[in-house]
Structure formats: structure tokens, C-alpha cells
Amino acid sequence: MLKGIDVAKYILNLDKSGELFDKTLRNQNGRTFYEGNARLNKYMHLAQNIYIAKYGEPLMDSVFYAYDNGAVDPRIQENYSVLLERRNQPVHIPEREQIFLDRVFKAFQNASLDELIELSHEDSEWMEKHGYYNKEEQKMDSMAHLAEYKEQYADMIKVLERMDT
């Protein structure tokens, strides 16, 4: 299993133009946040769920919480500015996971942030946990939905498998 921080670094490095992950501020659902930070967390959340659906195990050690604008790994959220400043530093990711992440990035790079948030909101684990007030109650357990994710992401897995890297 990969470290979430390494997955975040790898995804940031895929954005060669620096357009997807930036510090543009946005206010949505009563929260102000960096669009790039939210986008990175959605990429990671979707990658985690699709990987679980495909391989039956987590891609990374990230723990996601059901925040108002979708699933968030607080470690990534809180360290986003530092990660952004240090982008383009090499990170070791095994080949299978590199190919997978390259394809996820390519599949979602043209999606708007609103679309990514909506996809995150479609996760039944997010739906179950997002209404809680205490952070610990918002902690998501994606592995509990393995069978559901296999069905939910079956078409996406087929699309990813047909992509060139």
C-alpha cells in the first residue's frame, strides 16, 4: 500500500502546466478553500475507490473524511501549500500504480471541480458520514463498500483499461 502523501505528490507532478492544482480560492457550501486542494483530494478519493473496486485492496493509506465538499484526507488538505511548493520532486511509485494513476489523472483532467465534488458525493460512504458533526464520526471506511464499488466503478475500470498511458 502506498503512502497517501506520495500519491498526492505523484498526482501533482502529472499537472505539468500547473493549471489544475493551484491556489485559486473558492467559496462553496459555506466553506472557503483552494480549488486545487479540493481537486487533489477528489482525485485521490476517486483513485482510492476505483483501485479498491479493481484490486480489492486500498491503493494508499489515506484516511478520508466526509466533508461538505466531498471526501478529504486532512493530511493532504493541511499540507497542500507545502506539497504545491515542492511539486516536481521525484517520488517512487511502482509501475502498476503509476499506470493506474496516470489513467485516473487523464480521465478526470477535463472534469470541472463541481463534477468531481458531485462524484465524491455519490459515494455511499460519504453519504452515510457527511452529516455528522464530530470529525471522528465523519471518518470514512471505503473497504466496507468493496462489492458496491465493484459495480459502481465497473464501467470506469473498463475505460481506464483501454487508455494509453
BELNORTA-V72126 format. One line per field, one symbol per residue. phi: phi as a letter, one per 30 degrees, with the letter a starting at -180 (. if undefined). burial: I if it has 9 or more other ideal C-beta (glycine too) atoms within 8 Angstrom, else O. A space follows every 50 residues. Layout:
phi=???
burial=???
This chain:
phi=.ddedddedddedddddiddcbcddbcahibcadeddddeddeddddedd deddciaddbdeccbddecjdbceddedceddeddcdiddbdbeeeddee deddeddcdcddddddddddddddddedcdddddeddddcbdddceddde ddceddddddddddc
burial=OIOIIIIIIIIIIIIOOOOIIIOOOIOOOOIOIIIIIIIIIIIIIIIIII IIIIOOOIIIOIOIIIIOIIIIIOIIIOIIOOIIOOIOOOOOIOOOIIII IIIIIIIIOOOOIOOIIOIIIOIOIIIOIIOOOOOOOIIIOIOOIIOOII OIIIOIIOIIOOIOO
